[in-house]
Each structure stands twice: as structure tokens, then as C-alpha cells.
Amino acid sequence: VPAENIPWCAILRCKAAWACWIGHTVYSWNFYTLLTQLPSYLSLLLHLSPDEAGWIMSLAYLLMLATSIFAGILADKILANNLMSST
């Protein structure tokens, strides 16, 4: 699609596009904060060994996985019960 045919104004006014952008930004911020800051926090401030820090870091990612699955199921139930629309 040529760039001049993309409806940029309509996209920027679309609530769904903003919801996707905000959701992606929040997820990425949390993911990269965990990825880059958690190892330093655990070792420097809590004085944990690399083995202990590794277990705690894996728990953070497992919790992220569980909440992502739960949020998906919840979103499906909300849509199935017509509590919100997808558009």
C-alpha cells in the first residue's frame, strides 16, 4: 500500500489503535525493566547469589506468563458476554 493511501488521521482517532499501542508500550516497559534491572537489583541490593537470583527471576517471568493467559481468558469472556465490543 502506498504511503499516501494510508488513513493516518483515522488510525490516530481510533480507540482500538490507541489501546493496542498503550498495551504494547506497558508490556514492553515491564518486560525490558525486568530483563535489564532485576538482575542488578537482586545481586546488588538484596545480595543474592546468582543461583538464588535466577530462581526469583524465573518466577517473575512465570508470573508474567500466567497473567497473560488469565488476561486473554478474561478478555474472551468479556467479549462472549457482550460486556464490551471489540470495535
PyMOL CGO cylinders between C-alpha atoms (Angstrom):
from pymol import cmd
from pymol.cgo import CYLINDER

trace = [
    CYLINDER, 0.00, 0.00, 0.00, 1.49, 3.34, -0.97, 0.3, 1, 1, 1, 1, 1, 1,
    CYLINDER, 1.49, 3.34, -0.97, 2.11, 5.65, 1.98, 0.3, 1, 1, 1, 1, 1, 1,
    CYLINDER, 2.11, 5.65, 1.98, -0.21, 8.35, 0.60, 0.3, 1, 1, 1, 1, 1, 1,
    CYLINDER, -0.21, 8.35, 0.60, -3.16, 5.91, 0.77, 0.3, 1, 1, 1, 1, 1, 1,
    CYLINDER, -3.16, 5.91, 0.77, -2.80, 5.10, 4.48, 0.3, 1, 1, 1, 1, 1, 1,
    CYLINDER, -2.80, 5.10, 4.48, -5.56, 6.81, 6.52, 0.3, 1, 1, 1, 1, 1, 1,
    CYLINDER, -5.56, 6.81, 6.52, -3.28, 8.15, 9.25, 0.3, 1, 1, 1, 1, 1, 1,
    CYLINDER, -3.28, 8.15, 9.25, -5.88, 10.54, 10.72, 0.3, 1, 1, 1, 1, 1, 1,
    CYLINDER, -5.88, 10.54, 10.72, -8.44, 7.75, 11.05, 0.3, 1, 1, 1, 1, 1, 1,
    CYLINDER, -8.44, 7.75, 11.05, -5.86, 5.49, 12.68, 0.3, 1, 1, 1, 1, 1, 1,
    CYLINDER, -5.86, 5.49, 12.68, -4.86, 8.18, 15.19, 0.3, 1, 1, 1, 1, 1, 1,
    CYLINDER, -4.86, 8.18, 15.19, -8.54, 8.77, 16.09, 0.3, 1, 1, 1, 1, 1, 1,
    CYLINDER, -8.54, 8.77, 16.09, -9.24, 5.05, 16.55, 0.3, 1, 1, 1, 1, 1, 1,
    CYLINDER, -9.24, 5.05, 16.55, -9.61, 3.98, 20.21, 0.3, 1, 1, 1, 1, 1, 1,
    CYLINDER, -9.61, 3.98, 20.21, -8.64, 0.39, 19.39, 0.3, 1, 1, 1, 1, 1, 1,
    CYLINDER, -8.64, 0.39, 19.39, -5.35, 1.55, 17.84, 0.3, 1, 1, 1, 1, 1, 1,
    CYLINDER, -5.35, 1.55, 17.84, -4.58, 3.60, 20.95, 0.3, 1, 1, 1, 1, 1, 1,
    CYLINDER, -4.58, 3.60, 20.95, -5.47, 0.65, 23.20, 0.3, 1, 1, 1, 1, 1, 1,
    CYLINDER, -5.47, 0.65, 23.20, -3.08, -1.60, 21.23, 0.3, 1, 1, 1, 1, 1, 1,
    CYLINDER, -3.08, -1.60, 21.23, -0.32, 0.99, 21.37, 0.3, 1, 1, 1, 1, 1, 1,
    CYLINDER, -0.32, 0.99, 21.37, -0.73, 1.61, 25.12, 0.3, 1, 1, 1, 1, 1, 1,
    CYLINDER, -0.73, 1.61, 25.12, -0.96, -2.10, 25.89, 0.3, 1, 1, 1, 1, 1, 1,
    CYLINDER, -0.96, -2.10, 25.89, 2.16, -2.86, 23.87, 0.3, 1, 1, 1, 1, 1, 1,
    CYLINDER, 2.16, -2.86, 23.87, 4.06, 0.03, 25.48, 0.3, 1, 1, 1, 1, 1, 1,
    CYLINDER, 4.06, 0.03, 25.48, 3.17, -1.07, 29.02, 0.3, 1, 1, 1, 1, 1, 1,
    CYLINDER, 3.17, -1.07, 29.02, 4.06, -4.70, 28.29, 0.3, 1, 1, 1, 1, 1, 1,
    CYLINDER, 4.06, -4.70, 28.29, 7.38, -3.75, 26.68, 0.3, 1, 1, 1, 1, 1, 1,
    CYLINDER, 7.38, -3.75, 26.68, 8.27, -1.37, 29.50, 0.3, 1, 1, 1, 1, 1, 1,
    CYLINDER, 8.27, -1.37, 29.50, 7.64, -4.06, 32.13, 0.3, 1, 1, 1, 1, 1, 1,
    CYLINDER, 7.64, -4.06, 32.13, 9.44, -6.76, 30.15, 0.3, 1, 1, 1, 1, 1, 1,
    CYLINDER, 9.44, -6.76, 30.15, 12.57, -4.74, 29.50, 0.3, 1, 1, 1, 1, 1, 1,
    CYLINDER, 12.57, -4.74, 29.50, 12.64, -3.37, 33.04, 0.3, 1, 1, 1, 1, 1, 1,
    CYLINDER, 12.64, -3.37, 33.04, 12.61, -6.94, 34.35, 0.3, 1, 1, 1, 1, 1, 1,
    CYLINDER, 12.61, -6.94, 34.35, 15.15, -8.02, 31.77, 0.3, 1, 1, 1, 1, 1, 1,
    CYLINDER, 15.15, -8.02, 31.77, 17.66, -5.25, 32.43, 0.3, 1, 1, 1, 1, 1, 1,
    CYLINDER, 17.66, -5.25, 32.43, 17.16, -4.10, 36.01, 0.3, 1, 1, 1, 1, 1, 1,
    CYLINDER, 17.16, -4.10, 36.01, 16.07, -7.15, 38.01, 0.3, 1, 1, 1, 1, 1, 1,
    CYLINDER, 16.07, -7.15, 38.01, 19.44, -8.97, 37.92, 0.3, 1, 1, 1, 1, 1, 1,
    CYLINDER, 19.44, -8.97, 37.92, 21.27, -5.90, 39.25, 0.3, 1, 1, 1, 1, 1, 1,
    CYLINDER, 21.27, -5.90, 39.25, 18.62, -5.28, 41.90, 0.3, 1, 1, 1, 1, 1, 1,
    CYLINDER, 18.62, -5.28, 41.90, 18.73, -8.84, 43.15, 0.3, 1, 1, 1, 1, 1, 1,
    CYLINDER, 18.73, -8.84, 43.15, 22.51, -9.07, 43.30, 0.3, 1, 1, 1, 1, 1, 1,
    CYLINDER, 22.51, -9.07, 43.30, 23.50, -5.57, 44.42, 0.3, 1, 1, 1, 1, 1, 1,
    CYLINDER, 23.50, -5.57, 44.42, 20.69, -4.58, 46.75, 0.3, 1, 1, 1, 1, 1, 1,
    CYLINDER, 20.69, -4.58, 46.75, 19.41, -7.91, 48.04, 0.3, 1, 1, 1, 1, 1, 1,
    CYLINDER, 19.41, -7.91, 48.04, 22.84, -9.61, 47.96, 0.3, 1, 1, 1, 1, 1, 1,
    CYLINDER, 22.84, -9.61, 47.96, 21.51, -12.81, 46.39, 0.3, 1, 1, 1, 1, 1, 1,
    CYLINDER, 21.51, -12.81, 46.39, 23.75, -15.39, 44.77, 0.3, 1, 1, 1, 1, 1, 1,
    CYLINDER, 23.75, -15.39, 44.77, 23.39, -15.91, 41.00, 0.3, 1, 1, 1, 1, 1, 1,
    CYLINDER, 23.39, -15.91, 41.00, 21.52, -19.17, 41.64, 0.3, 1, 1, 1, 1, 1, 1,
    CYLINDER, 21.52, -19.17, 41.64, 19.03, -17.53, 44.01, 0.3, 1, 1, 1, 1, 1, 1,
    CYLINDER, 19.03, -17.53, 44.01, 18.60, -14.57, 41.68, 0.3, 1, 1, 1, 1, 1, 1,
    CYLINDER, 18.60, -14.57, 41.68, 17.99, -16.94, 38.77, 0.3, 1, 1, 1, 1, 1, 1,
    CYLINDER, 17.99, -16.94, 38.77, 15.14, -18.66, 40.59, 0.3, 1, 1, 1, 1, 1, 1,
    CYLINDER, 15.14, -18.66, 40.59, 13.49, -15.38, 41.54, 0.3, 1, 1, 1, 1, 1, 1,
    CYLINDER, 13.49, -15.38, 41.54, 13.87, -14.04, 38.01, 0.3, 1, 1, 1, 1, 1, 1,
    CYLINDER, 13.87, -14.04, 38.01, 12.26, -17.16, 36.58, 0.3, 1, 1, 1, 1, 1, 1,
    CYLINDER, 12.26, -17.16, 36.58, 9.32, -16.67, 38.96, 0.3, 1, 1, 1, 1, 1, 1,
    CYLINDER, 9.32, -16.67, 38.96, 8.80, -13.15, 37.61, 0.3, 1, 1, 1, 1, 1, 1,
    CYLINDER, 8.80, -13.15, 37.61, 8.59, -14.46, 34.04, 0.3, 1, 1, 1, 1, 1, 1,
    CYLINDER, 8.59, -14.46, 34.04, 6.29, -17.33, 35.05, 0.3, 1, 1, 1, 1, 1, 1,
    CYLINDER, 6.29, -17.33, 35.05, 4.00, -14.81, 36.75, 0.3, 1, 1, 1, 1, 1, 1,
    CYLINDER, 4.00, -14.81, 36.75, 4.00, -12.73, 33.57, 0.3, 1, 1, 1, 1, 1, 1,
    CYLINDER, 4.00, -12.73, 33.57, 3.05, -15.84, 31.58, 0.3, 1, 1, 1, 1, 1, 1,
    CYLINDER, 3.05, -15.84, 31.58, 0.22, -16.71, 33.96, 0.3, 1, 1, 1, 1, 1, 1,
    CYLINDER, 0.22, -16.71, 33.96, -1.22, -13.19, 33.99, 0.3, 1, 1, 1, 1, 1, 1,
    CYLINDER, -1.22, -13.19, 33.99, -1.05, -13.02, 30.17, 0.3, 1, 1, 1, 1, 1, 1,
    CYLINDER, -1.05, -13.02, 30.17, -3.03, -16.25, 29.88, 0.3, 1, 1, 1, 1, 1, 1,
    CYLINDER, -3.03, -16.25, 29.88, -5.53, -15.09, 32.53, 0.3, 1, 1, 1, 1, 1, 1,
    CYLINDER, -5.53, -15.09, 32.53, -5.96, -11.73, 30.79, 0.3, 1, 1, 1, 1, 1, 1,
    CYLINDER, -5.96, -11.73, 30.79, -6.64, -13.48, 27.47, 0.3, 1, 1, 1, 1, 1, 1,
    CYLINDER, -6.64, -13.48, 27.47, -9.28, -15.74, 29.03, 0.3, 1, 1, 1, 1, 1, 1,
    CYLINDER, -9.28, -15.74, 29.03, -10.86, -12.76, 30.79, 0.3, 1, 1, 1, 1, 1, 1,
    CYLINDER, -10.86, -12.76, 30.79, -10.94, -10.76, 27.55, 0.3, 1, 1, 1, 1, 1, 1,
    CYLINDER, -10.94, -10.76, 27.55, -12.62, -13.67, 25.75, 0.3, 1, 1, 1, 1, 1, 1,
    CYLINDER, -12.62, -13.67, 25.75, -15.28, -13.92, 28.47, 0.3, 1, 1, 1, 1, 1, 1,
    CYLINDER, -15.28, -13.92, 28.47, -15.91, -10.17, 28.36, 0.3, 1, 1, 1, 1, 1, 1,
    CYLINDER, -15.91, -10.17, 28.36, -16.41, -10.33, 24.59, 0.3, 1, 1, 1, 1, 1, 1,
    CYLINDER, -16.41, -10.33, 24.59, -18.54, -13.51, 24.76, 0.3, 1, 1, 1, 1, 1, 1,
    CYLINDER, -18.54, -13.51, 24.76, -20.89, -11.90, 27.31, 0.3, 1, 1, 1, 1, 1, 1,
    CYLINDER, -20.89, -11.90, 27.31, -21.12, -8.66, 25.27, 0.3, 1, 1, 1, 1, 1, 1,
    CYLINDER, -21.12, -8.66, 25.27, -19.82, -6.60, 28.16, 0.3, 1, 1, 1, 1, 1, 1,
    CYLINDER, -19.82, -6.60, 28.16, -17.60, -4.77, 25.66, 0.3, 1, 1, 1, 1, 1, 1,
    CYLINDER, -17.60, -4.77, 25.66, -17.26, -4.73, 21.92, 0.3, 1, 1, 1, 1, 1, 1,
    CYLINDER, -17.26, -4.73, 21.92, -14.09, -5.43, 20.01, 0.3, 1, 1, 1, 1, 1, 1,
    CYLINDER, -14.09, -5.43, 20.01, -14.51, -2.36, 17.82, 0.3, 1, 1, 1, 1, 1, 1,
]
cmd.load_cgo(trace, "trace")
